[in-house]
Amino acid sequence: MGALEFTPEELAKAAAREYPEKFDHLEAGRRIAARHYLTYEVMLSNVRWHAAAAARREFYVLLRSKGWSFPRIGQLVGRDHTTILAAVRAANGPQARLQGIDIEPEFQVQR
């Protein structure tokens, strides 16, 4: 039985299917936290500061827009999935601008 041989292009295609480019949620979370003058850890802590809550909501909406489920986001941040659901709904609701949340259109969850 002969060895299978593949061209570099075939290997690259196979690797792309097997290991698609992964979304770096930690880096995205750190950037969102920094934009709100927070650390990633403080953003995900239980503090109730306006900046931390706004950063958390923005992070949840971003993860949701990347296809993450509410339970998966909840596991990541240590909160119940219904908390995430309520935050995403609030971030996309009519009061979002009044709450100081500036969500880019491509990150808004479609209903």
C-alpha positions as CSV (number, residue, x, y, z in Angstrom):
1,M,0.0,0.0,0.0
2,G,1.5,3.3,-1.1
3,A,1.8,6.5,1.1
4,L,-0.7,9.2,0.4
5,E,0.7,12.4,-0.9
6,F,-0.9,15.8,-0.8
7,T,0.1,19.1,-2.3
8,P,0.7,22.0,0.0
9,E,-2.6,23.6,-1.3
10,E,-4.6,20.5,-0.4
11,L,-3.0,20.4,3.1
12,A,-3.9,24.1,3.6
13,K,-7.5,23.5,2.6
14,A,-7.8,20.5,4.9
15,A,-6.3,22.4,7.8
16,A,-8.6,25.3,7.2
17,R,-11.6,23.0,7.3
18,E,-10.4,21.2,10.4
19,Y,-9.1,24.2,12.3
20,P,-11.0,27.3,11.2
21,E,-9.7,30.6,12.4
22,K,-10.7,30.9,16.0
23,F,-12.2,34.0,17.5
24,D,-10.0,35.2,20.4
25,H,-12.6,36.0,23.0
26,L,-10.0,36.8,25.7
27,E,-8.4,39.5,23.5
28,A,-11.8,40.9,22.5
29,G,-12.8,41.0,26.2
30,R,-9.6,42.8,27.1
31,R,-10.0,45.4,24.4
32,I,-13.6,46.1,25.4
33,A,-12.6,46.4,29.1
34,A,-9.7,48.7,28.2
35,R,-12.1,50.9,26.2
36,H,-14.1,51.3,29.4
37,Y,-10.8,51.9,31.5
38,L,-11.2,48.5,33.2
39,T,-9.2,45.3,33.4
40,Y,-10.8,42.1,32.0
41,E,-11.0,40.7,35.5
42,V,-12.8,43.8,36.9
43,M,-15.2,43.8,33.9
44,L,-16.3,40.3,34.7
45,S,-16.4,40.7,38.5
46,N,-19.5,41.4,40.5
47,V,-18.9,45.1,40.7
48,R,-22.0,47.2,39.8
49,W,-20.3,50.2,38.4
50,H,-21.9,51.7,35.3
51,A,-18.7,51.3,33.2
52,A,-18.3,47.6,34.2
53,A,-21.9,46.8,33.5
54,A,-21.8,48.6,30.1
55,A,-18.5,46.7,29.2
56,R,-20.1,43.4,30.2
57,R,-23.1,44.0,28.0
58,E,-20.9,45.0,25.1
59,F,-18.9,41.8,25.6
60,Y,-22.0,39.6,25.8
61,V,-23.4,41.1,22.6
62,L,-20.1,40.6,20.8
63,L,-19.9,36.9,21.9
64,R,-23.5,36.4,20.9
65,S,-22.9,37.9,17.4
66,K,-20.0,35.4,17.0
67,G,-22.5,32.5,17.5
68,W,-22.0,31.7,21.1
69,S,-25.0,30.4,23.0
70,F,-26.4,32.1,26.1
71,P,-25.4,29.1,28.3
72,R,-21.9,29.1,26.9
73,I,-21.4,32.8,27.5
74,G,-22.8,32.3,31.0
75,Q,-20.2,29.6,31.7
76,L,-17.4,31.8,30.5
77,V,-18.3,34.7,32.7
78,G,-19.7,32.8,35.7
79,R,-23.3,34.0,35.4
80,D,-26.6,32.4,34.7
81,H,-27.6,32.3,31.0
82,T,-30.8,34.3,31.8
83,T,-28.6,37.2,33.0
84,I,-26.8,37.2,29.6
85,L,-30.1,37.0,27.8
86,A,-31.5,40.0,29.7
87,A,-28.3,42.0,29.1
88,V,-28.3,41.3,25.4
89,R,-31.9,42.3,25.1
90,A,-31.3,45.5,27.0
91,A,-28.3,46.3,24.9
92,N,-30.3,46.0,21.7
93,G,-33.4,47.6,23.0
94,P,-34.7,51.1,22.4
95,Q,-33.1,52.4,25.6
96,A,-29.6,51.3,24.7
97,R,-28.4,54.7,23.6
98,L,-29.6,56.2,26.9
99,Q,-27.7,53.6,28.8
100,G,-24.5,54.7,27.2
101,I,-24.0,51.5,25.1
102,D,-22.5,52.1,21.7
103,I,-23.0,48.8,19.9
104,E,-21.7,48.7,16.4
105,P,-24.5,47.5,14.0
106,E,-22.6,44.4,12.9
107,F,-22.5,43.2,16.5
108,Q,-26.2,43.7,17.2
109,V,-28.1,40.5,17.7
110,Q,-30.8,40.1,15.1
111,R,-34.2,39.1,16.5
